[in-house]
Each structure stands twice: as structure tokens, then as C-alpha cells.
């Protein structure tokens, strides 16, 4: 029997300890609502951190109703489903998608981390394949489903300088000569210039390589001062963050990143993009996340996992800017839809919101799509088939296929679609 051009797939769940617990987790509620044909009940004390939708070998999706057929196996038999142009342009291996689509439910900080570019990923994989298990870059985008808190990218130079002046515990980790060299550039009209980047690199390196006994003593002093109400006015924007991070990861050098990375809040529907070499840390909330099909993460703090400080320091861009640099603003994308289109070829994400009884025509893509039904129920129609879908269902749409989403229930049908268009 000929394989359908649109078909349901079954996602997988990751139960990392930073995930939201039980029914507080959007991840768990999506999987439960999806009725995926596998035994599942939400355990009240279990963390449900990530929902994975894709072909990544760490936790691949499989075809609904076919538990022994990974999605990658179906796609390897049907390369046109991915799109031959996309496969060739992005140099995809047989059966692989260009992206990995996720939902994250974050209860505490993940880690201070970055992701490598293509050349760096190839080098890391060649030299440490036990840690960096694929040779691919991992640009990523986060779209808030609830209020979402994150550290993203280096703060403007002037903000970092202000904390050096206001917070002696932070400044004490850095040799005076490096502090003075950095302060000489704080008002630079070219914050992305080579001298400015070098000064920022020296400053951040000094913090992240500070002697353990030194930074732990200073962190204890800092947390005690903040908890006793001794914060200066200039420090108030980071007081709660520092106290919370130190409670989650006591005595961790990553807490001091609060003074160097942008602290930002996303409201539902707002999005950020993090390219290679941008330091970041997701703190709390629920998001849609889409990334290139890689699991390469270089960590240096706020984590019980392996810390690779030398490679993190070597791979950062050291670009200082406001958090708005990372914003991805949604744009209209046909009837009833918007699109988040970051500056990377592997993926974009559209949100289709169709009123009851109405139909939305899905924009044709020359690459594959994975769709997650966020709310409502309806039917996907294409030239020679139809598929009923409802909240929590995940389905695949083949490349170059024209199809329609029809809302059949009493509420809007909302479909979140990750896709490739090259």
C-alpha cells in the first residue's frame, strides 16, 4: 500500500530533572492529549521536560500505529517526502529531517550553554565523539507558550560595566588590569569591534575560570547580602535572579552570569533566535523550540552535566547587545497564519489559527513539515486524502504538498508547524 503524504507520528518525552512536574508540564499534557497509542499516564511527582518531534537518533519519533517503524525509516524509503532539493541543498543524510521540533516545560535553569557552528561541530565531533555525538550545528529558536524567562546573549557593555562598579563580589573575580581594560571600552560606539570583543572575552574568561574557593566565598557573600536586603538600587534587576539561581545550583559559578548576560522575559507569542556562539540559559516557562537536527551543547555552568569551559570560551561570538538583537518578530503568512522565520535555512515555524467552521490553505513548502495541534480539532485535507486531528496530535506533511486545515469543533484549531523552505 502506498504511504500517505500526510500521517501521524508519535513524539517522545524527556524527563530531565529541570522539567515541570506532573500536570504543571505542558509537555506532559500535550502527550496525554495526543492519545499516541502507547500506555501513558501523568505521574504527579515526575518531571516532564521536553517533547521531541523528529528523526534525531537520540530519541526518534515513530509512525503512529507502527511502533517499530521510526520516522527516519519511512523517510528513507520516500526521499521525496523530505524534498530532493532540500536534501541536496542541506546535505542531509538519508531519512533525516533538517530540523528537530520540541516543546519545553522549564521549572529551573537548564545550563549556561552555547552551540557550535558547522566547522566547530565537525571538530568537536571528531575529537570528542563521546560528548559531541554529531557533526552538525544547532541554531535554535524559542517561541513562548507561557511567560518565559531566559538569559540570552551578552549584555551591552555599559550594563556589564555598571555591575562591575556596583557589585564588589562580582568584580573581585577579575584581575584589576582586565577590569580597567574592559571599562575603557564601555562607551565604545563600535561594541562589536575586535578590541571590544577581546576585552569582553578576557572579562568573561576570568569569571568562568575563577578559582573555586574564591568564587564560592564571594557568591556566599553576595547571596547573603541580597537576602538580607543589602542590594544597591543598581543591582535590583538581578537580585531575585541571583538568589533563585544560587538556591537551584548552590555555589555554582554560573550564577555570576546574571551580571553578564541579558535577562529577558518573553510573553506568549514572542520569540528569540540563538545562533552559533551565543551564550544562553533558559530559566522558567513553556516554549515551542525548533533547531537544526543536532544535540550539540557546550555547557559551562548551572548544570550537573559535563562542563566544557575551554570549548565554551573558545566558541562564543562575544557580541554585546540588547536582548532585542535576538528577537524574531512574527509576520503574516497567508490567511489565519503567522510565521517566525529566523536567519537560518534549516527551519521556520508558523502558527495557523483557524476559526470554527473555517478552512486555512497551508503555504506549500519545498521541504518537510511537522505539525503539532495546540488546541481544537479538525481535518487536514490534501489531493487524495484526509486526516482527522485534535489537540496533542503530531503529524508529518510531505514536501511540495498543498493541503488545507479545516476547523471542525466549537473552538479554534491552532496548529504549530515547523518546516523547511530553502
MARBA-12944 format. One record per residue (C-alpha): x, y, z; residue in three letters. Coordinates in steps of 0.25 Angstrom, whole numbers, padded with zeros to 4 digits, always signed. Layout:
XYZala...
//
This chain:
+0000+0000+0000unk+0005+0014-0004unk+0010+0022+0008unk+0001+0034+0011unk+0007+0048+0008unk+0001+0053+0022unk+0002+0043+0034unk+0002+0044+0049unk+0015+0042+0057unk+0018+0039+0071unk+0027+0048+0079unk+0036+0045+0091unk+0037+0050+0105unk+0050+0054+0112unk+0049+0054+0127unk+0061+0063+0131unk+0061+0068+0145unk+0059+0083+0141unk+0045+0080+0135unk+0032+0084+0141unk+0026+0073+0149unk+0013+0065+0147unk+0001+0073+0141unk+0009+0086+0142unk+0016+0082+0130unk+0011+0086+0116unk+0019+0074+0111unk+0012+0064+0119unk-0002+0070+0115unk+0001+0070+0100unk+0006+0056+0101unk-0006+0051+0109unk-0016+0059+0100unk-0009+0053+0087unk-0014+0039+0091unk-0002+0033+0084unk-0005+0018+0084unk+0005+0015+0095unk+0002+0014+0110unk+0003+0027+0117unk-0002+0034+0130unk+0004+0046+0136unk+0011+0043+0149unk+0009+0055+0159unk+0024+0055+0164unk+0031+0052+0151unk+0038+0064+0143unk+0033+0065+0128unk+0044+0074+0122unk+0043+0072+0106unk+0035+0067+0095unk+0043+0063+0083unk+0037+0062+0069unk+0047+0058+0058unk+0057+0048+0054unk+0069+0051+0063unk+0075+0037+0067unk+0075+0041+0082unk+0060+0040+0083unk+0054+0038+0069unk+0039+0039+0066unk+0032+0027+0060unk+0020+0026+0051unk+0007+0025+0058unk+0001+0011+0059unk+0015+0005+0054unk+0023+0005+0067unk+0035-0002+0060unk+0036+0008+0049unk+0044+0020+0052unk+0040+0033+0044unk+0054+0032+0038unk+0051+0019+0033unk+0039+0024+0026unk+0046+0036+0020unk+0058+0028+0015unk+0048+0020+0007unk+0042+0032+0002unk+0052+0043-0001unk+0042+0052-0008unk+0035+0053+0005unk+0047+0062+0010unk+0049+0068-0003unk+0061+0065-0012unk+0065+0079-0014unk+0065+0081+0002unk+0073+0068+0003unk+0083+0073-0007unk+0084+0087-0002unk+0085+0084+0013unk+0094+0071+0010unk+0084+0063+0019unk+0087+0048+0022unk+0077+0038+0017unk+0064+0039+0025unk+0068+0051+0033unk+0060+0064+0035unk+0067+0077+0035unk+0061+0081+0048unk+0057+0076+0061unk+0044+0081+0067unk+0041+0082+0082unk+0032+0086+0093unk+0040+0090+0106unk+0034+0092+0120unk+0045+0098+0129unk+0044+0098+0144unk+0058+0102+0147unk+0070+0107+0139unk+0076+0097+0129unk+0090+0102+0128unk+0099+0113+0123unk+0102+0108+0109unk+0105+0111+0095unk+0104+0103+0082unk+0115+0101+0071unk+0115+0106+0057unk+0117+0095+0046unk+0132+0095+0046unk+0133+0095+0061unk+0123+0084+0062unk+0131+0076+0052unk+0143+0078+0060unk+0137+0075+0073unk+0130+0062+0068unk+0144+0058+0062unk+0151+0060+0075unk+0141+0057+0086unk+0130+0048+0079unk+0127+0042+0093unk+0121+0056+0097unk+0118+0063+0083unk+0111+0052+0076unk+0108+0058+0063unk+0116+0068+0054unk+0104+0078+0052unk+0102+0092+0056unk+0090+0095+0065unk+0084+0109+0063unk+0071+0109+0071unk+0058+0118+0073unk+0049+0118+0085unk+0034+0123+0084unk+0027+0126+0097unk+0015+0118+0100unk+0014+0124+0115unk+0022+0135+0121unk+0037+0131+0119unk+0049+0135+0125unk+0063+0134+0119unk+0077+0139+0119unk+0081+0141+0104unk+0094+0147+0099unk+0104+0157+0105unk+0098+0170+0112unk+0102+0183+0105unk+0116+0187+0110unk+0111+0199+0118unk+0102+0189+0126unk+0113+0180+0129unk+0121+0192+0134unk+0111+0197+0143unk+0110+0183+0150unk+0126+0183+0151unk+0124+0197+0159unk+0112+0193+0167unk+0115+0179+0171unk+0129+0176+0178unk+0127+0161+0179unk+0126+0160+0164unk+0137+0170+0162unk+0147+0162+0171unk+0147+0150+0162unk+0154+0158+0151unk+0168+0164+0151unk+0169+0179+0152unk+0176+0180+0139unk+0165+0173+0132unk+0154+0181+0138unk+0161+0194+0134unk+0163+0189+0120unk+0149+0186+0119unk+0144+0199+0125unk+0152+0206+0115unk+0142+0201+0104unk+0129+0202+0112unk+0124+0214+0104unk+0130+0210+0090unk+0122+0214+0078unk+0126+0200+0072unk+0123+0190+0083unk+0125+0179+0072unk+0139+0183+0069unk+0151+0174+0071unk+0156+0181+0083unk+0143+0182+0090unk+0141+0167+0087unk+0155+0164+0092unk+0152+0172+0105unk+0139+0164+0107unk+0145+0151+0105unk+0156+0154+0115unk+0146+0158+0125unk+0137+0146+0123unk+0148+0136+0123unk+0153+0142+0136unk+0140+0140+0143unk+0137+0126+0137unk+0151+0121+0141unk+0152+0127+0155unk+0157+0118+0166unk+0146+0110+0173unk+0150+0114+0187unk+0150+0129+0183unk+0137+0130+0175unk+0129+0121+0185unk+0133+0130+0196unk+0129+0143+0188unk+0116+0136+0184unk+0112+0133+0198unk+0115+0148+0202unk+0106+0152+0190unk+0095+0143+0193unk+0095+0147+0208unk+0095+0162+0205unk+0084+0161+0195unk+0075+0152+0204unk+0077+0162+0216unk+0072+0174+0207unk+0086+0180+0205unk+0085+0181+0190unk+0088+0194+0184unk+0078+0201+0175unk+0086+0198+0162unk+0086+0183+0166unk+0071+0181+0168unk+0068+0176+0154unk+0077+0163+0157unk+0074+0161+0172unk+0063+0151+0170unk+0070+0144+0159unk+0083+0143+0167unk+0076+0137+0179unk+0068+0127+0171unk+0080+0122+0163unk+0088+0120+0176unk+0077+0113+0182unk+0075+0104+0170unk+0090+0102+0168unk+0097+0106+0181unk+0112+0111+0180unk+0111+0110+0164unk+0120+0120+0156unk+0108+0121+0146unk+0101+0130+0156unk+0110+0141+0153unk+0106+0140+0138unk+0094+0148+0143unk+0103+0161+0142unk+0108+0158+0128unk+0096+0152+0120unk+0083+0159+0116unk+0072+0155+0126unk+0059+0155+0117unk+0044+0151+0119unk+0036+0147+0107unk+0021+0148+0107unk+0013+0137+0099unk+0015+0138+0084unk+0029+0145+0086unk+0041+0138+0081unk+0056+0139+0081unk+0067+0132+0072unk+0080+0128+0077unk+0091+0125+0066unk+0104+0119+0068unk+0113+0124+0079unk+0102+0132+0086unk+0102+0129+0101unk+0089+0126+0107unk+0081+0119+0119unk+0066+0116+0119unk+0061+0119+0133unk+0046+0116+0134unk+0033+0115+0126unk+0028+0107+0114unk+0032+0109+0099unk+0032+0103+0085unk+0046+0101+0081unk+0052+0098+0067unk+0066+0095+0064unk+0075+0089+0054unk+0075+0074+0055unk+0086+0073+0065unk+0088+0071+0080unk+0102+0078+0082unk+0102+0086+0094unk+0115+0092+0101unk+0112+0095+0115unk+0119+0103+0126unk+0110+0105+0138unk+0097+0103+0145unk+0097+0088+0142unk+0101+0075+0148unk+0105+0070+0134unk+0119+0071+0127unk+0125+0085+0127unk+0134+0088+0116unk+0138+0102+0119unk+0150+0103+0110unk+0142+0100+0098unk+0130+0109+0102unk+0140+0120+0104unk+0146+0117+0090unk+0133+0117+0083unk+0126+0129+0087unk+0124+0141+0078unk+0126+0151+0089unk+0116+0161+0083unk+0110+0170+0093unk+0096+0175+0090unk+0082+0177+0096unk+0073+0165+0096unk+0065+0171+0084unk+0076+0166+0075unk+0071+0152+0077unk+0056+0155+0075unk+0049+0149+0064unk+0036+0156+0060unk+0025+0148+0054unk+0020+0152+0040unk+0007+0150+0033unk+0007+0136+0026unk-0006+0135+0018unk-0020+0134+0023unk-0020+0131+0038unk-0005+0129+0040unk+0007+0136+0044unk+0022+0131+0042unk+0035+0132+0050unk+0046+0132+0040unk+0060+0132+0047unk+0073+0135+0039unk+0076+0120+0037unk+0072+0111+0025unk+0068+0099+0033unk+0055+0103+0039unk+0044+0113+0041unk+0031+0112+0050unk+0017+0116+0046unk+0005+0117+0055unk-0008+0114+0048unk-0021+0119+0056unk-0034+0115+0049unk-0047+0119+0054unk-0058+0108+0056unk-0064+0104+0042unk-0053+0111+0034unk-0042+0106+0025unk-0028+0111+0024unk-0019+0107+0012unk-0005+0103+0016unk+0006+0110+0009unk+0014+0100+0001unk+0028+0097+0005unk+0039+0091-0003unk+0043+0084+0010unk+0036+0075+0020unk+0027+0079+0031unk+0024+0074+0045unk+0011+0080+0051unk+0006+0080+0066unk-0008+0082+0069unk-0008+0092+0080unk-0024+0094+0082unk-0036+0089+0076unk-0039+0079+0066unk-0041+0078+0051unk-0037+0071+0038unk-0025+0072+0029unk-0029+0071+0014unk-0020+0069+0002unk-0022+0064-0012unk-0024+0049-0009unk-0027+0048+0006unk-0031+0054+0019unk-0027+0052+0033unk-0035+0056+0046unk-0026+0063+0056unk-0028+0069+0070unk-0020+0075+0082unk-0007+0068+0084unk-0007+0061+0071unk+0006+0062+0063unk+0007+0059+0048unk+0016+0060+0037unk+0013+0067+0024unk+0022+0064+0011unk+0030+0074+0003unk+0023+0081-0008unk+0009+0077-0004unk-0003+0086-0004unk-0013+0084+0007unk-0023+0090+0016unk-0027+0091+0031unk-0041+0091+0034unk-0046+0094+0048unk-0058+0084+0051unk-0060+0087+0066unk-0066+0098+0074unk-0053+0105+0077unk-0041+0110+0068unk-0032+0100+0062unk-0018+0104+0065unk-0006+0097+0058unk+0008+0099+0061unk+0017+0096+0048unk+0032+0094+0047unk+0036+0094+0033unk+0048+0096+0023unk+0048+0105+0011unk+0061+0107+0004unk
//
